[in-house]
Amino acid sequence: MTALATVGSAGCYGPACENAVVTSIESPDGSHVAVVFSRNCGATVGFNTQVSLGASGARPLEGPGNVWVADDSGATEKASWGGPQVAVTWVSRDTLELRYRAAVRVF
């Protein structure tokens, strides 16, 4: 497994895309939440896993992941939602750790 600490933006845009939340993990101080989700934009986009970070109690999740976006390209075992597995853990109130297989393609 590999850890990643980066912020990026990728994915699909537009009203045809739908996010399906897998899990939400609140920060130790309760000020933020990390949301793991898959994003479906129709037949042109494969299975994926994305992570967004936002303020606790903010409006519902919209758009692509703002922390991490990945697909497996068939190289790793798929999670129940079809995209690659990612383990998300708050290490401290302001540090988020993401662990995933090295074969996962990250955007």
C-alpha positions, 0 to 999 in steps of 0.5 A: 500500500502507498500513502498519498497526501496531495490535492487535485481535481479530476473527473467528469462535470455536468448534470449527467454525473452522480456521486454515490457516497461509500463512507464519510469520516469526520476529523478528530475535532469535528470540523471537517469530513472526508468523503469516499465516493464513486462518481458515475458519468455514464458509459464513457467513464469507468469505475472509480473511487474519489475522495473529497474533503469539506467542512462538517455540515456543508452542503451535499457532495457535488462534483469530482473529488477534490483530494483524490481520484483514481481508477484501477484499470483492471490492475487491482481487486475492485471494491463493492462499488466497482472502483479501487479500494482506499483506506482513509484515516485521520492521523491528526485533526489536520492530517488525512492519510490515504492508503491504496494499492500501488497499481491503482491509477491516480489522476 
